[in-house]
């Protein structure tokens, strides 16, 4: 990891930790676990939520065919500027919008079907309506063969209570993902800071 990447990531994490939801860019072990289930070799359209400084983005671009397009949704101006400066790849489209806008943003670009999607979002810290809009919009366009991966830090598995539909309920990423996907598999990645759990989701 180059010093400028760490400096950029640290500055954003300190300024807006709730949105960043991380203390360091993803390790190569987490990246490998996130990308291994995805059908990237023949993919044409892929979505990424929360690219940050592009640790996973770089790996996606390395794996994707020349004719593919990667749509990366990033709300941080600091991260967007960094991505556009450091990853000058014509296949990368950095979208200045949150994941909850995925449906309308893809529709505006004529994207009807996705082959794969990957998310680094801190689901625990998002509003429920944002999570529902992001996953609902994504599932509508995910192809039958498509795969979605999402990670959650292991400390996020601790009890986290939220007000939902007038009731206090314990939020878990697994329960949320099973509302949208018929198959949700899990893999623990200990060699990351902090350790993480990777969810592989299929329709």
PAZA-501792 format. One record per atom (N, C-alpha, C): atom name; x, y, z; residue in one letter; residue number from 0. Coordinates in Angstrom, 3 decimals. Layout:
<nodes>
 site        u        v        w code pos
   CA        X        Y        Z    A NUM
...
</nodes>
This chain:
<nodes>
 site        u        v        w code pos
    N    0.841   -1.191    0.000    X   0
   CA    0.000    0.000    0.000    X   0
    C    0.880    1.246    0.000    X   0
    N    0.632    2.156   -0.917    X   1
   CA    1.447    3.352   -0.999    X   1
    C    1.046    4.346    0.088    X   1
    N    2.000    5.218    0.509    X   2
   CA    1.720    6.164    1.595    X   2
    C    0.524    7.075    1.320    X   2
    N    0.360    7.513    0.054    X   3
   CA   -0.750    8.416   -0.256    X   3
    C   -2.099    7.724   -0.063    X   3
    N   -2.164    6.420   -0.375    X   4
   CA   -3.415    5.696   -0.183    X   4
    C   -3.772    5.627    1.290    X   4
    N   -2.798    5.274    2.115    X   5
   CA   -3.053    5.188    3.554    X   5
    C   -3.408    6.547    4.129    X   5
    N   -2.716    7.596    3.671    X   6
   CA   -3.003    8.945    4.148    X   6
    C   -4.423    9.370    3.781    X   6
    N   -4.818    9.086    2.540    X   7
   CA   -6.161    9.443    2.078    X   7
    C   -7.219    8.684    2.860    X   7
    N   -6.998    7.387    3.031    X   8
   CA   -7.973    6.569    3.756    X   8
    C   -8.092    7.011    5.206    X   8
    N   -6.966    7.243    5.853    X   9
   CA   -6.976    7.634    7.268    X   9
    C   -7.668    8.975    7.469    X   9
    N   -7.423    9.912    6.558    X  10
   CA   -8.038   11.235    6.662    X  10
    C   -9.558   11.135    6.574    X  10
    N  -10.057   10.304    5.648    X  11
   CA  -11.502   10.158    5.495    X  11
    C  -12.103    9.401    6.679    X  11
    N  -11.403    8.385    7.166    X  12
   CA  -11.902    7.621    8.308    X  12
    C  -12.024    8.499    9.548    X  12
    N  -11.065    9.395    9.737    X  13
   CA  -11.121   10.291   10.889    X  13
    C  -12.220   11.338   10.720    X  13
    N  -12.416   11.796    9.490    X  14
   CA  -13.420   12.839    9.240    X  14
    C  -14.844   12.303    9.254    X  14
    N  -15.006   11.054    8.808    X  15
   CA  -16.366   10.515    8.675    X  15
    C  -16.341    9.006    8.853    X  15
    N  -16.093    8.562   10.076    X  16
   CA  -15.967    7.123   10.321    X  16
    C  -17.269    6.379   10.067    X  16
    N  -18.404    6.996   10.356    X  17
   CA  -19.678    6.300   10.172    X  17
    C  -19.891    5.902    8.717    X  17
    N  -19.445    6.749    7.786    X  18
   CA  -19.585    6.429    6.364    X  18
    C  -18.492    5.466    5.912    X  18
    N  -17.273    5.658    6.428    X  19
   CA  -16.155    4.806    6.012    X  19
    C  -16.266    3.417    6.629    X  19
    N  -16.602    3.369    7.917    X  20
   CA  -16.835    2.111    8.644    X  20
    C  -15.629    1.182    8.627    X  20
    N  -14.424    1.738    8.503    X  21
   CA  -13.220    0.912    8.466    X  21
    C  -12.043    1.722    8.988    X  21
    N  -11.001    0.998    9.433    X  22
   CA   -9.802    1.668    9.933    X  22
    C   -8.635    1.539    8.978    X  22
    N   -8.767    0.681    7.961    X  23
   CA   -7.697    0.474    6.986    X  23
    C   -8.286   -0.134    5.719    X  23
    N   -7.624    0.061    4.570    X  24
   CA   -8.090   -0.583    3.340    X  24
    C   -8.079   -2.105    3.479    X  24
    N   -8.848   -2.774    2.652    X  25
   CA   -8.961   -4.236    2.712    X  25
    C   -7.633   -4.913    2.425    X  25
    N   -7.349   -5.975    3.172    X  26
   CA   -6.137   -6.754    2.938    X  26
    C   -6.290   -7.626    1.701    X  26
    N   -5.179   -8.159    1.217    X  27
   CA   -5.251   -9.024    0.030    X  27
    C   -6.027  -10.300    0.318    X  27
    N   -6.066  -10.720    1.569    X  28
   CA   -6.805  -11.927    1.929    X  28
    C   -8.310  -11.671    1.864    X  28
    N   -8.721  -10.499    2.329    X  29
   CA  -10.136  -10.141    2.250    X  29
    C  -10.541   -9.919    0.796    X  29
    N   -9.691   -9.268    0.039    X  30
   CA   -9.976   -9.040   -1.384    X  30
    C  -10.153  -10.366   -2.115    X  30
    N   -9.281  -11.306   -1.839    X  31
   CA   -9.358  -12.623   -2.486    X  31
    C  -10.673  -13.319   -2.150    X  31
    N  -11.073  -13.253   -0.892    X  32
   CA  -12.333  -13.894   -0.476    X  32
    C  -13.541  -13.205   -1.099    X  32
    N  -13.460  -11.907   -1.288    X  33
   CA  -14.568  -11.156   -1.874    X  33
    C  -14.722  -11.424   -3.370    X  33
    N  -13.610  -11.614   -4.068    X  34
   CA  -13.663  -11.747   -5.524    X  34
    C  -13.748  -13.180   -6.012    X  34
    N  -13.251  -14.134   -5.236    X  35
   CA  -13.189  -15.530   -5.689    X  35
    C  -14.543  -16.084   -6.146    X  35
    N  -15.670  -15.785   -5.474    X  36
   CA  -16.951  -16.361   -5.912    X  36
    C  -17.563  -15.668   -7.133    X  36
    N  -17.048  -14.520   -7.532    X  37
   CA  -17.685  -13.725   -8.576    X  37
    C  -17.350  -14.233   -9.978    X  37
    N  -18.329  -14.254  -10.886    X  38
   CA  -18.090  -14.703  -12.268    X  38
    C  -17.502  -13.565  -13.109    X  38
    N  -16.240  -13.227  -12.843    X  39
   CA  -15.648  -12.039  -13.449    X  39
    C  -15.063  -12.274  -14.837    X  39
    N  -14.631  -13.485  -15.133    X  40
   CA  -13.927  -13.748  -16.395    X  40
    C  -14.753  -13.379  -17.623    X  40
    N  -16.080  -13.563  -17.531    X  41
   CA  -16.951  -13.246  -18.666    X  41
    C  -17.939  -12.131  -18.348    X  41
    N  -17.678  -11.408  -17.293    X  42
   CA  -18.607  -10.351  -16.869    X  42
    C  -18.575   -9.170  -17.835    X  42
    N  -19.727   -8.522  -17.968    X  43
   CA  -19.835   -7.320  -18.796    X  43
    C  -20.142   -6.092  -17.931    X  43
    N  -20.967   -6.271  -16.917    X  44
   CA  -21.309   -5.159  -16.032    X  44
    C  -21.200   -5.606  -14.576    X  44
    N  -20.484   -4.815  -13.792    X  45
   CA  -20.256   -5.122  -12.384    X  45
    C  -20.463   -3.844  -11.578    X  45
    N  -21.036   -3.986  -10.390    X  46
   CA  -21.240   -2.853   -9.490    X  46
    C  -20.396   -3.038   -8.239    X  46
    N  -19.849   -1.930   -7.759    X  47
   CA  -19.116   -1.915   -6.491    X  47
    C  -19.689   -0.814   -5.613    X  47
    N  -20.015   -1.172   -4.375    X  48
   CA  -20.478   -0.193   -3.401    X  48
    C  -19.340    0.139   -2.441    X  48
    N  -19.025    1.420   -2.295    X  49
   CA  -18.030    1.845   -1.327    X  49
    C  -16.612    1.467   -1.682    X  49
    N  -16.069    1.913   -2.821    X  50
   CA  -14.716    1.525   -3.230    X  50
    C  -13.607    2.113   -2.366    X  50
    N  -13.869    3.226   -1.673    X  51
   CA  -12.818    3.823   -0.842    X  51
    C  -11.642    4.255   -1.693    X  51
    N  -10.440    3.815   -1.327    X  52
   CA   -9.245    4.154   -2.100    X  52
    C   -8.939    3.119   -3.184    X  52
    N   -9.848    2.165   -3.381    X  53
   CA   -9.742    1.294   -4.543    X  53
    C   -8.990   -0.013   -4.370    X  53
    N   -8.844   -0.500   -3.143    X  54
   CA   -8.143   -1.775   -2.949    X  54
    C   -8.844   -2.906   -3.701    X  54
    N  -10.160   -3.001   -3.538    X  55
   CA  -10.924   -4.031   -4.241    X  55
    C  -11.129   -3.632   -5.707    X  55
    N  -11.257   -2.341   -5.957    X  56
   CA  -11.453   -1.847   -7.325    X  56
    C  -10.320   -2.285   -8.237    X  56
    N   -9.086   -2.139   -7.779    X  57
   CA   -7.924   -2.542   -8.583    X  57
    C   -7.989   -4.023   -8.932    X  57
    N   -8.322   -4.833   -7.943    X  58
   CA   -8.392   -6.279   -8.173    X  58
    C   -9.510   -6.620   -9.157    X  58
    N  -10.629   -5.909   -9.059    X  59
   CA  -11.717   -6.130  -10.011    X  59
    C  -11.269   -5.797  -11.431    X  59
    N  -10.630   -4.665  -11.604    X  60
   CA  -10.177   -4.261  -12.931    X  60
    C   -9.141   -5.241  -13.494    X  60
    N   -8.312   -5.786  -12.629    X  61
   CA   -7.325   -6.787  -13.072    X  61
    C   -8.011   -8.049  -13.578    X  61
    N   -9.167   -8.377  -13.002    X  62
   CA   -9.849   -9.639  -13.329    X  62
    C  -10.875   -9.500  -14.454    X  62
    N  -11.344   -8.293  -14.713    X  63
   CA  -12.419   -8.103  -15.683    X  63
    C  -11.907   -8.068  -17.127    X  63
    N  -12.733   -8.510  -18.074    X  64
   CA  -12.376   -8.425  -19.498    X  64
    C  -12.291   -6.968  -19.956    X  64
    N  -11.698   -6.769  -21.128    X  65
   CA  -11.532   -5.411  -21.658    X  65
    C  -12.856   -4.701  -21.899    X  65
    N  -13.856   -5.459  -22.314    X  66
   CA  -15.132   -4.844  -22.687    X  66
    C  -16.080   -4.659  -21.509    X  66
    N  -15.657   -5.012  -20.323    X  67
   CA  -16.516   -4.891  -19.136    X  67
    C  -16.564   -3.438  -18.648    X  67
    N  -17.576   -3.150  -17.834    X  68
   CA  -17.694   -1.845  -17.186    X  68
    C  -17.925   -2.058  -15.702    X  68
    N  -17.174   -1.322  -14.895    X  69
   CA  -17.297   -1.380  -13.441    X  69
    C  -17.891   -0.064  -12.952    X  69
    N  -19.079   -0.137  -12.359    X  70
   CA  -19.751    1.039  -11.817    X  70
    C  -19.510    1.081  -10.311    X  70
    N  -18.726    2.073   -9.869    X  71
   CA  -18.375    2.178   -8.455    X  71
    C  -19.101    3.359   -7.817    X  71
    N  -19.910    3.074   -6.802    X  72
   CA  -20.701    4.085   -6.114    X  72
    C  -19.937    4.586   -4.890    X  72
    N  -19.611    5.870   -4.881    X  73
   CA  -18.817    6.433   -3.782    X  73
    C  -19.350    7.818   -3.410    X  73
    N  -19.688    8.012   -2.125    X  74
   CA  -20.247    9.288   -1.680    X  74
    C  -19.180   10.267   -1.206    X  74
    N  -17.969    9.799   -0.943    X  75
   CA  -16.915   10.670   -0.422    X  75
    C  -16.191   11.400   -1.553    X  75
    N  -16.221   12.731   -1.569    X  76
   CA  -15.465   13.471   -2.591    X  76
    C  -13.968   13.171   -2.537    X  76
    N  -13.428   12.974   -1.332    X  77
   CA  -12.003   12.673   -1.190    X  77
    C  -11.662   11.344   -1.869    X  77
    N  -12.481   10.341   -1.651    X  78
   CA  -12.242    9.042   -2.285    X  78
    C  -12.472    9.107   -3.799    X  78
    N  -13.504    9.816   -4.220    X  79
   CA  -13.769    9.932   -5.662    X  79
    C  -12.591   10.579   -6.377    X  79
    N  -12.050   11.652   -5.819    X  80
   CA  -10.903   12.317   -6.426    X  80
    C   -9.703   11.388   -6.499    X  80
    N   -9.494   10.623   -5.427    X  81
   CA   -8.363    9.693   -5.402    X  81
    C   -8.514    8.619   -6.474    X  81
    N   -9.705    8.051   -6.596    X  82
   CA   -9.943    7.004   -7.586    X  82
    C   -9.727    7.523   -9.004    X  82
    N  -10.242    8.697   -9.280    X  83
   CA  -10.114    9.255  -10.627    X  83
    C   -8.673    9.616  -10.959    X  83
    N   -7.900    9.946   -9.942    X  84
   CA   -6.493   10.282  -10.147    X  84
    C   -5.626    9.035  -10.313    X  84
    N   -5.889    8.029   -9.492    X  85
   CA   -5.017    6.865   -9.445    X  85
    C   -5.447    5.712  -10.353    X  85
    N   -6.734    5.637  -10.670    X  86
   CA   -7.227    4.517  -11.474    X  86
    C   -7.827    5.038  -12.780    X  86
    N   -6.977    5.474  -13.660    X  87
   CA   -7.413    6.017  -14.954    X  87
    C   -7.661    4.867  -15.923    X  87
    N   -8.749    4.174  -15.716    X  88
   CA   -9.119    3.028  -16.540    X  88
    C  -10.464    3.321  -17.185    X  88
    N  -10.572    3.235  -18.512    X  89
   CA  -11.841    3.561  -19.178    X  89
    C  -12.997    2.650  -18.780    X  89
    N  -12.688    1.501  -18.193    X  90
   CA  -13.749    0.591  -17.766    X  90
    C  -14.377    1.004  -16.446    X  90
    N  -13.728    1.919  -15.725    X  91
   CA  -14.200    2.340  -14.412    X  91
    C  -15.064    3.586  -14.517    X  91
    N  -16.291    3.489  -14.015    X  92
   CA  -17.207    4.621  -13.953    X  92
    C  -17.486    4.902  -12.473    X  92
    N  -16.948    6.012  -11.974    X  93
   CA  -17.151    6.384  -10.577    X  93
    C  -18.412    7.232  -10.488    X  93
    N  -19.376    6.768   -9.713    X  94
   CA  -20.674    7.425   -9.605    X  94
    C  -20.784    8.145   -8.262    X  94
    N  -21.094    9.430   -8.325    X  95
   CA  -21.185   10.258   -7.123    X  95
    C  -22.569   10.117   -6.494    X  95
    N  -22.826    8.952   -5.949    X  96
   CA  -24.127    8.680   -5.336    X  96
    C  -23.989    7.519   -4.367    X  96
    N  -24.934    7.435   -3.439    X  97
   CA  -24.943    6.334   -2.500    X  97
    C  -25.511    5.076   -3.109    X  97
    N  -25.278    3.953   -2.457    X  98
   CA  -25.745    2.661   -2.963    X  98
    C  -27.258    2.612   -3.086    X  98
    N  -27.961    3.400   -2.276    X  99
   CA  -29.419    3.388   -2.336    X  99
    C  -29.954    3.950   -3.655    X  99
    N  -29.079    4.592   -4.419    X 100
   CA  -29.470    5.159   -5.723    X 100
    C  -29.130    4.222   -6.880    X 100
    N  -28.730    2.995   -6.581    X 101
   CA  -28.244    2.097   -7.637    X 101
    C  -29.272    1.887   -8.739    X 101
    N  -30.534    1.733   -8.391    X 102
   CA  -31.561    1.487   -9.395    X 102
    C  -31.674    2.613  -10.397    X 102
    N  -31.829    3.829   -9.901    X 103
   CA  -32.003    4.968  -10.802    X 103
    C  -30.728    5.314  -11.563    X 103
    N  -29.576    5.151  -10.931    X 104
   CA  -28.311    5.471  -11.601    X 104
    C  -28.010    4.487  -12.740    X 104
    N  -28.280    3.205  -12.518    X 105
   CA  -28.060    2.230  -13.583    X 105
    C  -29.083    2.400  -14.696    X 105
    N  -30.332    2.694  -14.319    X 106
   CA  -31.367    2.910  -15.329    X 106
    C  -31.008    4.090  -16.222    X 106
    N  -30.459    5.158  -15.634    X 107
   CA  -30.074    6.340  -16.402    X 107
    C  -28.951    6.035  -17.391    X 107
    N  -28.182    4.979  -17.113    X 108
   CA  -27.076    4.599  -17.992    X 108
    C  -27.441    3.425  -18.900    X 108
    N  -28.689    3.015  -18.864    X 109
   CA  -29.144    1.939  -19.732    X 109
    C  -28.684    0.556  -19.322    X 109
    N  -28.294    0.390  -18.056    X 110
   CA  -27.815   -0.914  -17.574    X 110
    C  -29.011   -1.723  -17.089    X 110
    N  -29.267   -2.846  -17.726    X 111
   CA  -30.419   -3.670  -17.379    X 111
    C  -30.049   -4.902  -16.562    X 111
    N  -28.797   -5.342  -16.683    X 112
   CA  -28.415   -6.591  -16.013    X 112
    C  -26.992   -6.514  -15.500    X 112
    N  -26.782   -7.055  -14.308    X 113
   CA  -25.468   -7.103  -13.689    X 113
    C  -24.998   -8.550  -13.584    X 113
    N  -23.714   -8.748  -13.842    X 114
   CA  -23.138  -10.082  -13.712    X 114
    C  -22.604  -10.335  -12.305    X 114
    N  -22.228   -9.266  -11.627    X 115
   CA  -21.661   -9.413  -10.285    X 115
    C  -21.731   -8.079   -9.556    X 115
    N  -21.660   -8.166   -8.239    X 116
   CA  -21.642   -6.957   -7.412    X 116
    C  -20.846   -7.250   -6.150    X 116
    N  -20.183   -6.223   -5.650    X 117
   CA  -19.359   -6.364   -4.453    X 117
    C  -19.573   -5.132   -3.585    X 117
    N  -19.643   -5.339   -2.272    X 118
   CA  -19.949   -4.233   -1.375    X 118
    C  -19.024   -4.187   -0.167    X 118
    N  -18.510   -2.981    0.096    X 119
   CA  -17.721   -2.721    1.295    X 119
    C  -18.475   -1.804    2.245    X 119
    N  -19.777   -1.711    2.076    X 120
   CA  -20.587   -0.826    2.899    X 120
    C  -20.642   -1.301    4.354    X 120
    N  -20.666   -0.346    5.253    X 121
   CA  -20.887   -0.678    6.663    X 121
    C  -22.381   -0.763    6.914    X 121
    N  -22.975   -1.898    6.630    X 122
   CA  -24.431   -2.046    6.718    X 122
    C  -24.977   -1.674    8.089    X 122
    N  -24.222   -1.965    9.121    X 123
   CA  -24.674   -1.703   10.483    X 123
    C  -24.949   -0.223   10.714    X 123
    N  -24.157    0.643   10.073    X 124
   CA  -24.261    2.075   10.316    X 124
    C  -25.226    2.782    9.364    X 124
    N  -25.792    2.063    8.410    X 125
   CA  -26.707    2.670    7.451    X 125
    C  -28.128    2.716    7.989    X 125
    N  -28.890    3.671    7.494    X 126
   CA  -30.319    3.688    7.801    X 126
    C  -30.979    2.491    7.126    X 126
    N  -32.027    1.964    7.740    X 127
   CA  -32.677    0.785    7.179    X 127
    C  -33.219    1.056    5.770    X 127
    N  -33.768    2.235    5.547    X 128
   CA  -34.311    2.545    4.223    X 128
    C  -33.207    2.571    3.166    X 128
    N  -31.990    2.972    3.558    X 129
   CA  -30.865    2.972    2.619    X 129
    C  -30.455    1.538    2.273    X 129
    N  -30.377    0.696    3.297    X 130
   CA  -30.021   -0.707    3.051    X 130
    C  -31.038   -1.373    2.140    X 130
    N  -32.315   -1.158    2.424    X 131
   CA  -33.373   -1.793    1.643    X 131
    C  -33.354   -1.303    0.192    X 131
    N  -33.150   -0.009    0.001    X 132
   CA  -33.113    0.549   -1.359    X 132
    C  -31.908    0.017   -2.131    X 132
    N  -30.761   -0.079   -1.465    X 133
   CA  -29.552   -0.556   -2.131    X 133
    C  -29.696   -2.014   -2.566    X 133
    N  -30.131   -2.868   -1.656    X 134
   CA  -30.247   -4.288   -1.981    X 134
    C  -31.417   -4.554   -2.925    X 134
    N  -32.506   -3.834   -2.743    X 135
   CA  -33.650   -4.007   -3.629    X 135
    C  -33.320   -3.611   -5.055    X 135
    N  -32.656   -2.465   -5.229    X 136
   CA  -32.261   -2.020   -6.556    X 136
    C  -31.247   -2.935   -7.201    X 136
    N  -30.357   -3.492   -6.377    X 137
   CA  -29.336   -4.399   -6.889    X 137
    C  -29.943   -5.716   -7.364    X 137
    N  -30.779   -6.310   -6.543    X 138
   CA  -31.368   -7.610   -6.865    X 138
    C  -32.211   -7.549   -8.137    X 138
    N  -32.872   -6.435   -8.364    X 139
   CA  -33.701   -6.284   -9.559    X 139
    C  -32.895   -6.423  -10.847    X 139
    N  -31.603   -6.100  -10.767    X 140
   CA  -30.777   -6.137  -11.972    X 140
    C  -29.726   -7.242  -11.975    X 140
    N  -29.622   -7.970  -10.889    X 141
   CA  -28.637   -9.043  -10.834    X 141
    C  -29.104  -10.226  -11.670    X 141
    N  -28.270  -10.653  -12.604    X 142
   CA  -28.610  -11.758  -13.499    X 142
    C  -28.793  -13.053  -12.710    X 142
    N  -29.513  -14.029  -13.274    X 143
   CA  -29.699  -15.314  -12.581    X 143
    C  -28.373  -15.975  -12.195    X 143
    N  -27.353  -15.772  -13.019    X 144
   CA  -26.036  -16.351  -12.712    X 144
    C  -25.192  -15.412  -11.855    X 144
    N  -25.730  -14.234  -11.546    X 145
   CA  -24.957  -13.220  -10.835    X 145
    C  -24.688  -13.577   -9.383    X 145
    N  -23.607  -12.994   -8.850    X 146
   CA  -23.197  -13.236   -7.464    X 146
    C  -22.890  -11.893   -6.804    X 146
    N  -23.274  -11.774   -5.555    X 147
   CA  -23.024  -10.566   -4.771    X 147
    C  -22.224  -10.939   -3.537    X 147
    N  -21.157  -10.186   -3.245    X 148
   CA  -20.392  -10.412   -2.017    X 148
    C  -20.386   -9.143   -1.170    X 148
    N  -20.463   -9.362    0.134    X 149
   CA  -20.509   -8.276    1.115    X 149
    C  -19.702   -8.725    2.326    X 149
    N  -18.884   -7.827    2.888    X 150
   CA  -18.197   -8.228    4.113    X 150
    C  -18.687   -7.425    5.299    X 150
    N  -18.488   -8.007    6.456    X 151
   CA  -18.815   -7.361    7.726    X 151
    C  -17.706   -7.700    8.706    X 151
    N  -17.207   -6.699    9.422    X 152
   CA  -16.188   -6.981   10.419    X 152
    C  -16.769   -7.837   11.537    X 152
    N  -15.935   -8.726   12.074    X 153
   CA  -16.425   -9.673   13.077    X 153
    C  -16.976   -8.973   14.314    X 153
    N  -16.402   -7.815   14.668    X 154
   CA  -16.948   -7.135   15.851    X 154
    C  -18.357   -6.623   15.589    X 154
    N  -18.738   -6.538   14.308    X 155
   CA  -20.089   -6.129   13.967    X 155
    C  -21.124   -7.205   14.260    X 155
    N  -20.659   -8.420   14.586    X 156
   CA  -21.576   -9.498   14.927    X 156
    C  -22.084   -9.383   16.366    X 156
    N  -21.443   -8.500   17.126    X 157
   CA  -21.924   -8.280   18.486    X 157
    C  -23.321   -7.654   18.440    X 157
    N  -24.040   -7.802   19.481    X 158
   CA  -25.420   -7.309   19.507    X 158
    C  -25.463   -5.829   19.146    X 158
    N  -26.247   -5.515   18.137    X 159
   CA  -26.432   -4.131   17.732    X 159
    C  -27.925   -3.931   17.528    X 159
    N  -28.505   -3.064   18.337    X 160
   CA  -29.953   -2.924   18.359    X 160
    C  -30.383   -1.664   17.622    X 160
    N  -31.449   -1.800   16.825    X 161
   CA  -31.970   -0.675   16.060    X 161
    C  -33.486   -0.624   16.167    X 161
    N  -34.005    0.596   16.028    X 162
   CA  -35.450    0.771   15.960    X 162
    C  -35.895    0.487   14.535    X 162
    N  -36.738   -0.536   14.373    X 163
   CA  -37.190   -0.946   13.049    X 163
    C  -38.687   -1.230   13.106    X 163
    N  -39.454   -0.466   12.327    X 164
   CA  -40.903   -0.636   12.271    X 164
    C  -41.522   -0.546   13.670    X 164
    N  -41.032    0.406   14.451    X 165
   CA  -41.596    0.641   15.772    X 165
    C  -41.147   -0.335   16.842    X 165
    N  -40.248   -1.261   16.486    X 166
   CA  -39.762   -2.253   17.448    X 166
    C  -38.245   -2.194   17.527    X 166
    N  -37.718   -2.439   18.717    X 167
   CA  -36.276   -2.536   18.888    X 167
    C  -35.857   -3.953   18.522    X 167
    N  -35.005   -4.066   17.496    X 168
   CA  -34.594   -5.389   17.031    X 168
    C  -33.083   -5.441   16.880    X 168
    N  -32.535   -6.633   17.035    X 169
   CA  -31.103   -6.845   16.845    X 169
    C  -30.818   -6.922   15.350    X 169
    N  -29.952   -6.041   14.858    X 170
   CA  -29.609   -6.057   13.435    X 170
    C  -28.464   -7.035   13.172    X 170
    N  -28.627   -7.872   12.151    X 171
   CA  -27.539   -8.711   11.667    X 171
    C  -27.536   -8.650   10.146    X 171
    N  -26.344   -8.607    9.550    X 172
   CA  -26.234   -8.566    8.100    X 172
    C  -26.803   -9.834    7.479    X 172
    N  -26.591  -10.978    8.123    X 173
   CA  -27.074  -12.248    7.571    X 173
    C  -28.587  -12.240    7.424    X 173
    N  -29.289  -11.771    8.443    X 174
   CA  -30.750  -11.725    8.375    X 174
    C  -31.207  -10.794    7.245    X 174
    N  -30.553   -9.654    7.122    X 175
   CA  -30.900   -8.708    6.063    X 175
    C  -30.687   -9.323    4.681    X 175
    N  -29.543   -9.938    4.464    X 176
   CA  -29.215  -10.495    3.143    X 176
    C  -30.154  -11.636    2.757    X 176
    N  -30.599  -12.397    3.739    X 177
   CA  -31.509  -13.513    3.437    X 177
    C  -32.905  -13.033    3.030    X 177
    N  -33.181  -11.762    3.247    X 178
   CA  -34.447  -11.204    2.762    X 178
    C  -34.435  -11.063    1.238    X 178
    N  -33.241  -11.006    0.667    X 179
   CA  -33.110  -10.718   -0.767    X 179
    C  -32.499  -11.865   -1.574    X 179
    N  -31.783  -12.764   -0.915    X 180
   CA  -31.086  -13.830   -1.624    X 180
    C  -31.479  -15.195   -1.076    X 180
    N  -31.627  -16.167   -1.972    X 181
   CA  -32.021  -17.512   -1.547    X 181
    C  -30.862  -18.273   -0.916    X 181
    N  -29.644  -17.925   -1.314    X 182
   CA  -28.456  -18.582   -0.772    X 182
    C  -27.494  -17.541   -0.236    X 182
    N  -27.108  -17.660    1.034    X 183
   CA  -26.140  -16.762    1.660    X 183
    C  -25.111  -17.618    2.394    X 183
    N  -23.906  -17.703    1.834    X 184
   CA  -22.823  -18.467    2.451    X 184
    C  -21.873  -17.514    3.168    X 184
    N  -21.120  -18.042    4.150    X 185
   CA  -20.229  -17.199    4.947    X 185
    C  -18.830  -17.783    5.024    X 185
    N  -17.854  -16.892    5.027    X 186
   CA  -16.444  -17.287    5.184    X 186
    C  -15.752  -16.288    6.102    X 186
    N  -15.009  -16.788    7.071    X 187
   CA  -14.271  -15.931    7.999    X 187
    C  -12.883  -15.639    7.426    X 187
    N  -12.501  -14.363    7.442    X 188
   CA  -11.174  -13.940    7.006    X 188
    C  -10.477  -13.311    8.212    X 188
    N   -9.597  -14.065    8.845    X 189
   CA   -8.908  -13.595   10.048    X 189
    C   -7.750  -12.655    9.719    X 189
    N   -7.152  -12.832    8.543    X 190
   CA   -5.969  -12.040    8.179    X 190
    C   -6.394  -10.724    7.528    X 190
    N   -7.063   -9.917    8.312    X 191
   CA   -7.495   -8.591    7.894    X 191
    C   -7.571   -7.738    9.146    X 191
    N   -7.486   -6.405    8.979    X 192
   CA   -7.571   -5.503   10.117    X 192
    C   -8.827   -4.656    9.990    X 192
    N   -9.855   -4.918   10.831    X 193
   CA  -10.002   -6.074   11.724    X 193
    C  -10.461   -7.314   10.950    X 193
    N  -10.463   -8.498   11.589    X 194
   CA  -10.973   -9.712   10.928    X 194
    C  -12.402   -9.503   10.433    X 194
    N  -12.726  -10.220    9.360    X 195
   CA  -14.017   -9.974    8.707    X 195
    C  -14.721  -11.267    8.340    X 195
    N  -16.001  -11.128    8.091    X 196
   CA  -16.840  -12.218    7.613    X 196
    C  -17.327  -11.834    6.225    X 196
    N  -17.114  -12.724    5.233    X 197
   CA  -17.526  -12.453    3.868    X 197
    C  -18.796  -13.258    3.557    X 197
    N  -19.828  -12.571    3.085    X 198
   CA  -21.075  -13.201    2.676    X 198
    C  -21.087  -13.323    1.155    X 198
    N  -21.368  -14.523    0.655    X 199
   CA  -21.536  -14.752   -0.778    X 199
    C  -23.000  -15.042   -1.023    X 199
    N  -23.634  -14.194   -1.837    X 200
   CA  -25.091  -14.236   -1.997    X 200
    C  -25.481  -14.521   -3.434    X 200
    N  -26.437  -15.443   -3.590    X 201
   CA  -26.980  -15.795   -4.909    X 201
    C  -28.490  -15.754   -4.877    X 201
    N  -29.070  -15.397   -6.003    X 202
   CA  -30.518  -15.302   -6.094    X 202
    C  -31.165  -16.671   -5.974    X 202
</nodes>
